Amino acid sequence: MSENTKQNTLKGLFWNAIDRFGNQFVITVVGIITARILTPNDFGVLAVLMIFSTIATTFVDSGLATSLVRSPKVEEEEYATMFVFNLAVSVLLYGILFFAAPYLERFNDIEGLALYARVLFLQLIVHSFGIVQYVKLLKNFSFKQTARINVFAIVFSGTTVVSLALLGFGVWAILLQPVLYSSFRTAMLWLWGDWKINLSFSFDVLKKHLRFSVSFMVGSMLGKVFSQGYYAFIGKHFSLAETGFYLQANKWGETPNMLISSVIQGTTLSTLTPIQDDYPRFLNACRKSMKTLGFLLFPVSLCAIAIAEPAFTYFLSDKWAASICYFQLLCFAGMFISLTDLNVNFLNIKGKSDYTLWLEVIKIATAVAVLLATFRFGILSIIFGQIGIRIAFYCVSTFFSGKIYGYHFFRQLRDLSFSFFISVVAFCLAMLFSHFFPNIHDLILLSLQSIIFVMVYIVGNHLGRNEIWMELVNMGKRKLARK
């Protein structure tokens, strides 16, 4: 990896981490406060509408943003075409949803749902105004700027939502959150961006980018729709309590993996695009990105599994004890989601969105078959089926990576093995501590387990001179030397 690419990547990782973790922190705080003020019925209204909002937003993005980010050079005409197309699609979709809103209200038998829907779906039009500005910032490696915009937007919208909830606005508080977030974010993108509105349009430009973007959009949409349908299936065939235990475990089980994965994917999409046609440099950069993911992913996931029991008991109370085992298994499965997603990200950078679409289609078909075969035996059987699918499709994704740019399964295994081994050692020692001292207060136990895990992981990486760890150490030394 060249020095310039390395610097851009390190800068991107830092600011993307600030962005994603800052967003998650604010979302968690706002979620806790609004959950204590509002009723389950209020959240039920949002849940009914979110699937339509998610699908429509995916259409508005349409994969064109990703196509432009991964293009080595983008002309003004391409930005203008993307702006006009996304705006037209958002207005069309909003019109369809606007006139469909009364039917949604009658179908769900929720009074006032049509008005709620028409207000919530305004985020589509607002969102479309900011896509080009965001793409331009990513193309210029302006990670600090995008992090600042995203964090400010979630803080402003979150503060407004909490204020509305406290003032007694009820369901409107959470319904307005997506609209407010899109509005604040879009306003700041235009304030700090440098693109001026241009309404020129080229069908040739659109056709060129649609070759990539349609496959990307369909694959993304399939994954999101299936995720919503998966929860609905479990809710249909199991009790509310069992469904609640699963949903709580899955929500927390995927969070650490998805946060780390999104940070690295969001960075590599921009930083690796300029070198996508330089085979040796691209492969080397992919390997470094995968090593970085493993260095962060394995310890966070395995530490979360190790401290799950005292953490759930202390923070969520004993009533969620049944979620602990589900959480631990889903957290383990989540590691393979993140590894697969990074391979998919590399393939998208190389312009192989058709490969990733087929991968998504086959994965969903397999997941449906496994779900139908396992649900009769209980939630645990479903989760074990998920683990098997995620491991299998990680292996399949490495096959495509090996075929396209030479990063095959065994090379990835070699790059990931050291971080995984040290993480397993740290996990075993943390679990041994809980075994020998089972009667310690939960907060003290999870604190001591976390300290043991972190210390063992750091010492192991230092003694083994892990490449990523040594780079961090040297970077810290250079920073101190400047001071």
NORKAWO-V617591 format. One record per residue. RES is the residue in one letter. SS is DSSP state (alpha for helix, beta for strand, coil for the rest). PSI is psi in degrees with one decimal (none if undefined). Layout:
RES,SS,PSI  RES,SS,PSI
This chain:
M,coil,126.0  S,coil,161.7  E,alpha,-39.3  N,alpha,-44.3  T,alpha,-39.7  K,alpha,-45.4  Q,alpha,-42.6  N,alpha,-38.9  T,alpha,-45.4  L,alpha,-42.9  K,alpha,-42.4  G,alpha,-42.6  L,alpha,-42.8  F,alpha,-51.3  W,alpha,-31.5  N,alpha,-35.2  A,alpha,-43.7  I,alpha,-43.1  D,alpha,-58.8  R,alpha,-44.4  F,alpha,-35.2  G,alpha,-44.6  N,alpha,-46.4  Q,alpha,-38.2  F,alpha,-48.1  V,alpha,-43.0  I,alpha,-41.3  T,alpha,-46.8  V,alpha,-47.4  V,alpha,-40.4  G,alpha,-41.2  I,alpha,-45.6  I,alpha,-47.2  T,alpha,-33.0  A,alpha,-31.1  R,alpha,-24.6  I,alpha,-44.5  L,coil,171.7  T,coil,160.5  P,alpha,-32.7  N,alpha,-37.6  D,alpha,-44.2  F,alpha,-28.1  G,alpha,-36.9  V,alpha,-46.0  L,alpha,-41.0  A,alpha,-38.6  V,alpha,-36.8  L,alpha,-18.7  M,alpha,-33.5  I,alpha,-37.7  F,alpha,-40.2  S,alpha,-41.2  T,alpha,-46.6  I,alpha,-44.0  A,alpha,-40.8  T,alpha,-37.4  T,alpha,-39.5  F,alpha,-42.8  V,alpha,-45.5  D,alpha,-41.6  S,coil,12.4  G,coil,-7.0  L,alpha,-36.5  A,alpha,-46.8  T,alpha,-38.7  S,alpha,-42.1  L,alpha,-39.3  V,alpha,-39.1  R,coil,-3.9  S,coil,129.3  P,coil,-36.3  K,coil,131.9  V,coil,127.2  E,coil,162.1  E,alpha,-37.2  E,alpha,-32.4  E,alpha,-42.0  Y,alpha,-44.2  A,alpha,-43.2  T,alpha,-42.2  M,alpha,-42.6  F,alpha,-49.4  V,alpha,-45.3  F,alpha,-48.2  N,alpha,-38.5  L,alpha,-43.0  A,alpha,-43.4  V,alpha,-41.8  S,alpha,-41.2  V,alpha,-42.8  L,alpha,-47.6  L,alpha,-40.0  Y,alpha,-39.6  G,alpha,-44.0  I,alpha,-47.3  L,alpha,-33.2  F,alpha,-47.2  F,alpha,-18.7  A,alpha,-13.7  A,alpha,-44.1  P,alpha,-34.5  Y,alpha,-37.7  L,alpha,-39.7  E,alpha,-43.6  R,alpha,-40.4  F,alpha,-41.8  N,alpha,-8.3  D,coil,47.0  I,coil,114.8  E,coil,131.8  G,coil,0.7  L,alpha,-33.0  A,alpha,-44.9  L,alpha,-43.3  Y,alpha,-45.2  A,alpha,-44.7  R,alpha,-31.9  V,alpha,-47.0  L,alpha,-41.9  F,coil,-6.2  L,alpha,-23.3  Q,alpha,-24.9  L,alpha,-48.0  I,alpha,-43.7  V,alpha,-44.4  H,alpha,-39.5  S,alpha,-26.0  F,coil,-20.5  G,coil,-4.6  I,alpha,-45.1  V,alpha,-43.6  Q,alpha,-40.3  Y,alpha,-42.3  V,alpha,-42.4  K,alpha,-39.3  L,alpha,-41.8  L,alpha,-40.3  K,alpha,-29.5  N,coil,9.4  F,coil,35.1  S,coil,61.6  F,alpha,-36.5  K,alpha,-41.3  Q,alpha,-44.4  T,alpha,-37.8  A,alpha,-43.7  R,alpha,-44.6  I,alpha,-48.5  N,alpha,-42.2  V,alpha,-44.3  F,alpha,-41.6  A,alpha,-42.7  I,alpha,-33.2  V,alpha,-47.6  F,alpha,-48.2  S,alpha,-38.9  G,alpha,-42.1  T,alpha,-42.4  T,alpha,-42.3  V,alpha,-45.0  V,alpha,-40.9  S,alpha,-44.4  L,alpha,-40.2  A,alpha,-43.4  L,alpha,-30.8  L,coil,-0.9  G,coil,23.3  F,coil,-5.0  G,coil,-129.8  V,alpha,-27.4  W,alpha,-29.8  A,alpha,-50.3  I,alpha,-26.3  L,alpha,-33.4  L,alpha,-14.1  Q,alpha,-49.0  P,alpha,-37.0  V,alpha,-43.5  L,alpha,-42.8  Y,alpha,-48.0  S,alpha,-38.6  S,alpha,-49.3  F,alpha,-43.7  R,alpha,-46.1  T,alpha,-41.7  A,alpha,-42.8  M,alpha,-32.7  L,alpha,-40.4  W,alpha,-30.7  L,alpha,-41.9  W,alpha,-8.2  G,coil,170.8  D,coil,10.9  W,coil,136.1  K,coil,145.3  I,coil,130.7  N,coil,120.4  L,coil,16.3  S,coil,151.4  F,coil,138.1  S,coil,120.7  F,alpha,-32.3  D,alpha,-43.1  V,alpha,-44.7  L,alpha,-44.2  K,alpha,-41.8  K,alpha,-44.7  H,alpha,-26.0  L,alpha,-24.6  R,alpha,-39.5  F,alpha,-46.6  S,alpha,-33.2  V,alpha,-45.8  S,alpha,-42.5  F,alpha,-44.9  M,alpha,-46.3  V,alpha,-43.3  G,alpha,-43.6  S,alpha,-43.2  M,alpha,-41.9  L,alpha,-43.8  G,alpha,-42.9  K,alpha,-42.8  V,alpha,-41.9  F,alpha,-39.6  S,alpha,-45.2  Q,alpha,-42.5  G,alpha,-32.1  Y,alpha,-46.7  Y,alpha,-39.8  A,alpha,-39.5  F,alpha,-45.6  I,alpha,-41.4  G,alpha,-29.7  K,alpha,-34.3  H,alpha,-3.4  F,coil,164.8  S,coil,162.1  L,alpha,-38.8  A,alpha,-47.7  E,alpha,-40.0  T,alpha,-42.0  G,alpha,-42.1  F,alpha,-42.0  Y,alpha,-46.3  L,alpha,-41.1  Q,alpha,-43.7  A,alpha,-41.5  N,alpha,-38.8  K,alpha,-48.7  W,alpha,-29.9  G,alpha,-33.2  E,alpha,-18.1  T,alpha,-52.4  P,alpha,-40.0  N,alpha,-45.4  M,alpha,-35.8  L,alpha,-49.6  I,alpha,-43.9  S,alpha,-42.6  S,alpha,-34.0  V,alpha,-48.3  I,alpha,-40.0  Q,alpha,-42.4  G,alpha,-28.8  T,alpha,-48.0  T,alpha,-30.8  L,alpha,-36.4  S,alpha,-46.9  T,alpha,-27.0  L,coil,-15.3  T,alpha,-44.9  P,alpha,-20.3  I,alpha,17.0  Q,coil,-25.3  D,coil,-2.5  D,coil,93.3  Y,alpha,-54.0  P,alpha,-42.8  R,alpha,-39.8  F,alpha,-45.2  L,alpha,-43.6  N,alpha,-40.6  A,alpha,-37.6  C,alpha,-41.4  R,alpha,-42.9  K,alpha,-39.7  S,alpha,-41.0  M,alpha,-40.2  K,alpha,-39.7  T,alpha,-42.8  L,alpha,-48.4  G,alpha,-40.5  F,alpha,-35.8  L,alpha,-40.5  L,alpha,-49.9  F,alpha,-47.6  P,alpha,-40.5  V,alpha,-44.8  S,alpha,-47.8  L,alpha,-31.5  C,alpha,-40.7  A,alpha,-40.1  I,alpha,-41.2  A,alpha,-40.0  I,coil,9.9  A,alpha,-46.0  E,alpha,-54.2  P,alpha,-31.9  A,alpha,-48.0  F,alpha,-43.8  T,alpha,-40.3  Y,alpha,-47.8  F,alpha,-35.3  L,alpha,-8.8  S,coil,167.7  D,alpha,-20.4  K,alpha,-18.3  W,alpha,17.3  A,coil,-33.5  A,coil,-18.2  S,alpha,-17.7  I,alpha,-49.7  C,alpha,-42.5  Y,alpha,-45.5  F,alpha,-47.1  Q,alpha,-43.3  L,alpha,-42.0  L,alpha,-32.3  C,alpha,-40.0  F,alpha,-44.9  A,alpha,-34.1  G,alpha,-27.3  M,alpha,-39.3  F,alpha,-26.2  I,alpha,-46.5  S,alpha,-41.8  L,alpha,-41.0  T,alpha,-44.1  D,alpha,-35.9  L,alpha,-39.1  N,alpha,-41.5  V,alpha,-39.4  N,alpha,-42.6  F,alpha,-41.8  L,alpha,-39.4  N,alpha,-38.4  I,alpha,-36.9  K,coil,-0.1  G,coil,15.5  K,coil,52.3  S,alpha,-23.1  D,alpha,-36.7  Y,alpha,-45.1  T,alpha,-30.5  L,alpha,-48.1  W,alpha,-36.6  L,alpha,-41.7  E,alpha,-42.2  V,alpha,-46.8  I,alpha,-38.9  K,alpha,-44.7  I,alpha,-42.8  A,alpha,-42.8  T,alpha,-42.5  A,alpha,-40.1  V,alpha,-45.2  A,alpha,-43.6  V,alpha,-39.8  L,alpha,-44.5  L,alpha,-29.1  A,alpha,-22.6  T,alpha,-21.5  F,alpha,-25.3  R,alpha,-21.0  F,alpha,4.9  G,coil,173.3  I,alpha,-41.2  L,alpha,-39.4  S,alpha,-39.2  I,alpha,-43.9  I,alpha,-41.7  F,alpha,-35.3  G,alpha,-40.8  Q,alpha,-43.0  I,alpha,-45.8  G,alpha,-42.8  I,alpha,-43.5  R,alpha,-36.7  I,alpha,-45.4  A,alpha,-43.1  F,alpha,-20.0  Y,alpha,-44.1  C,alpha,-40.7  V,alpha,-41.1  S,alpha,-34.3  T,alpha,-27.0  F,alpha,-45.9  F,alpha,-40.7  S,alpha,-41.1  G,alpha,-39.0  K,alpha,-39.6  I,alpha,-45.2  Y,alpha,16.4  G,coil,7.5  Y,coil,77.8  H,coil,176.2  F,alpha,-49.5  F,alpha,-32.0  R,alpha,-39.7  Q,alpha,-40.8  L,alpha,-41.5  R,alpha,-39.3  D,alpha,-28.2  L,alpha,-16.6  S,alpha,-40.8  F,alpha,-48.1  S,alpha,-37.8  F,alpha,-42.8  F,alpha,-47.6  I,alpha,-36.4  S,alpha,-39.6  V,alpha,-41.5  V,alpha,-46.3  A,alpha,-39.0  F,alpha,-46.7  C,alpha,-42.1  L,alpha,-37.8  A,alpha,-38.7  M,alpha,-34.9  L,alpha,-39.3  F,alpha,-44.3  S,alpha,-28.7  H,alpha,-41.0  F,alpha,-21.3  F,coil,69.3  P,coil,-16.5  N,coil,11.2  I,coil,151.8  H,coil,140.7  D,alpha,-43.7  L,alpha,-41.0  I,alpha,-41.4  L,alpha,-48.9  L,alpha,-30.6  S,alpha,-46.6  L,alpha,-38.8  Q,alpha,-42.6  S,alpha,-43.1  I,alpha,-45.3  I,alpha,-46.4  F,alpha,-49.4  V,alpha,-44.0  M,alpha,-44.2  V,alpha,-41.0  Y,alpha,-43.5  I,alpha,-48.0  V,alpha,-42.8  G,alpha,-42.7  N,alpha,-36.4  H,alpha,-45.1  L,alpha,-37.0  G,coil,-2.2  R,coil,51.6  N,coil,132.3  E,alpha,-47.2  I,alpha,-42.3  W,alpha,-43.2  M,alpha,-34.1  E,alpha,-40.1  L,alpha,-41.8  V,alpha,-46.9  N,alpha,-36.8  M,alpha,-42.5  G,alpha,-39.9  K,alpha,-40.3  R,alpha,-38.6  K,alpha,-44.2  L,alpha,-37.1  A,alpha,-35.6  R,alpha,-31.7  K,coil,none
